[in-house]
Amino acid sequence: MIAIEFKGLDALTAEFAEKADELRAAASKVVQETAAGVEAGVKLRMQQGPHTGRIYRRRGVVHRASGPGQPPAPDTGALMDNTYHEMVSELTSAAGSRLPYAYYLEYGTFKMAARPAWTPEMMETEPEFKKEMELELGRVLK
């Protein structure tokens, strides 16, 4: 038979309770900074390309579209202007676009391959988010 005794659990629970507000504030800060970074990263992806799609002229302006799998190439600037991040709750943020067609660009349609910007940005940001969260929470608990 193996017996395990956890000594100091009451003290640990009390310490977490004392630091709950500070832990929540630290986590909220990381969530908010990450969301702002995702918004900036998505806009940068759209601006910097690559853009290897077709070239066309509209309203007297020549535009090169993005190719399948590439982030959307800015044309009128509406997609970038409507890309945002916001805090949904203390520990939840959202990054997205207010334009309905952003969904179709991100995931594609039966006529058009996806032009993702948010998904790759989130995937690239995830390890840094975890690292920053660990550092901030560790700082509070020290």
Stockholm file with secondary structure:
# STOCKHOLM 1.0

chainA/1-142         MIAIEFKGLDALTAEFAEKADELRAAASKVVQETAAGVEAGVKLRMQQGPHTGRIYRRRGVVHRASGPGQPPAPDTGALMDNTYHEMVSELTSAAGSRLPYAYYLEYGTFKMAARPAWTPEMMETEPEFKKEMELELGRVLK
#=GR chainA/1-142 SS CCCCCCTTHHHHHHHHHHTHHHHHHHHHHHHHHHHHHHHHHHHHHHHHCCCCSCEEEETTEEEECCCTTSCCCCSSSHHHHTEEEEEEETTEEEEEESSTHHHHHHHCCSSSCCCCSHHHHHHHHHHHHHHHHHHHHHHHHC
#=GC SS_cons         CCCCCCTTHHHHHHHHHHTHHHHHHHHHHHHHHHHHHHHHHHHHHHHHCCCCSCEEEETTEEEECCCTTSCCCCSSSHHHHTEEEEEEETTEEEEEESSTHHHHHHHCCSSSCCCCSHHHHHHHHHHHHHHHHHHHHHHHHC
//
